[in-house]
Amino acid sequence: MKVLDARGIACPRPVIMAKKAINDEKLLEIMVYVDNEIATQNLSKMGQQLGFISEVKMISDGNYEVVLKKSDNLECELMDLEDDSEYIVVISSDYMGRGDEDFSKKLLEGFIYALREQDVLPKFVVFYNTGIRLTTINTKTIEDLKFMELKGTTILSCGLCLDNYNLKEKLAVGEATNMYRICELQRMYKTVTPC
């Protein structure tokens, strides 16, 4: 049985690590150690979506063991996207949702990391307003965006926004574009907007 130690690793990484191991190694059983109850729930949900039964055991205060076993009786709930299912992601802010600003920024960083780990990457990731901070000054997201760019995703940042926030010279990934092109892309493709 494959064993992963994901203690101390923030969401969504434990789920991504487990899913990647299951898919890459064609695993029928995997054990994952995590250090919070939410991670056990997320792993169990992912397992169920992939047709696995989950067993969760608390091994000590704040430490859990999640065992996922492939079941012949459960159908895989996840539908694979076809290769021609093109979509774009449009990000208008450097945080996700409403609430504590620092936490909201971490949520968006987690979203971008999860996005890079998808089986089908977006054709474009478009940034405007304060979202352009993710292509200029946020080193965590720049690394993930460069990874996607190497895999064929086009990264675009609003040129007017780069000028407005004095970040044109700091563009670290992708290229500048204009609002006409952003509007055109949103009209042409299925659009995901996480903010």
N, C-alpha and C positions, 0 to 999 in steps of 0.2 A: 504494500500500500504506500502510495506517495504521501509524504508528510511535508506540510508547509508551516513555517512559523511566521505568522503575520502580526504578532504582538508588537505594539508600539507603532503600527502603520495605520495611518488615517484612511478613512473611507474616501473613495471607493476602491482603494488599492487591494485590500484583501480579496474582494469579490473578483476583481480583474485578474489577480494572480491565480486564483483557483480556477476561474473559467479558462484562462490561457493554458494552464497545466492540463486540464481535462481535455481541451480541444487539441493541443499540440501533441500530447502523449497518448491520446485515445484512452484515457483512464476510465475504469469502471468503479474505482473506489479511491477516495482521497481523504486525508485527515488534515484539518487546518486549525492551528492554535491562534486564538485571538484574545484580546484583553478587554472586550466590552460586549454587553448583551446585544446592542444594535447590530454589531458585526455578525453575531450568530444568526440574527433574524435575516439580515441581508444575504448571508451565505445560504441559509435554508431556502429563501425565496428563489435565488439564482439556481440552486440545485433542483428545485421543483420545476422550474421553467425548462431545465435541461433533461428532465426525466429521472432525477435522483431522489432517493429518500434520504432525509437528514436525521441524524441523531446528535443532539447537543448535550454535553455534560460539563458542569462546572467542576474544574479540577482543583481550584482554590479560589479564594476571594478575588474576583476580577480577572480570573484566567479560565478560559473555556476551550473545550475541544469540540470541534464540529466534524463529524464523519459523514461524508456523502457517498452513497452507494447507488449505482445504476439499478433501476428497477425495470423489469420487463412489463410490469403492470401500469406504469405511468408513461403517458405520451409526452413528448417534448412540446412544451407550449410555445417556445420561440419559433417564429417563422423566419427563415433566412431570407434576407433581401436579395432580390435578383441583382446580377452584376450591372444591369442597366438602370437600376433605381437611383438616379442622380438627385442629389439634394444639396442645398447650401445652408450654412449657418450664418446668421446675422447677429452681431453683438454690439449693442449700443451703449454699454456701460462697463466699468471695470469692477462691478460687483453684481451679484445675482440675488434677486428678490429684495425684500425689505426687512430691515432689522439691524442688528449690530453691524456696523460698517466693516470692521476687520473680519468678522465671521463671514459676511456676505462676499467679501473678496476671496476668502479661502474656498467658499462654495464654487465660485466661478472657476478658480484654478483647478478644483477637482473635476468640474464639468469638462474643461478643456483636456485634462489628462484622460478622462473617460472617453472623450470624443476621439482622441488619437488611437485608442485601443479598440475602436469599433471594427467589425469585420468589413464594413463598407464605409470608407472615408468620404467626407463631403467633397463635392467638386470645387466649391469655393468656401472660404471663411472670410466674411466681410466685417470690418470694424468701422464704427463711426462714433461721434461724440467722445465721451471719456473711454469708450471701448478701445480707442487707439493706444491707450496706455499699455495694453496687453501685447502690442507689437513693437513697443518702443522702450519701456522702462521696467516691465515686469519680467525678470529673468526666468522665472518658473514657466510662465506661459510661452515665452519666446522659444525655449528649448522644445516644448511640445509642438508648437506651430512649425518650427523648422523640421521636425520629424515628419509631420504631415506633408509639408511642402516637398520633402524628398520623395514621398510616396505618391506625389502627383496632385495634391490639393493646392489650388491657387489662393494665396493669402493677399487680401486687399484692405488697405486703410484709406479712409476719406482724406484727401489732400487738404481740403479746407479745414478739417478738424485738426490735422497735424499742424497747420499754420496757426490756428486759433490757440492751441495749447502749447505753442512753441516747441514742438517735438519733431518737426520735419527732419532735422539733422540726426535724430536718434532712432529713426526707423531701422529696426534690426532684422526684420523678417518680412518678406513679401514686397509689395509695391504700392504706390499711391494710386488712388482712383478718384472718380468724381461721383456726385450724387445721381447724375443721369445713369451711369453704369450700375450703381447700387439699385436704383429703381428698376432698371431693365432686368437685372439678375433675379430680383424678388418676383418679378412678373413671370419670368421664364421657368423657374425651378420651385419645387417644393421647398419651403423655407422653415427652418427651425430657429426659434428665437428664445434663448434661455434666460434673458434678463427680465 
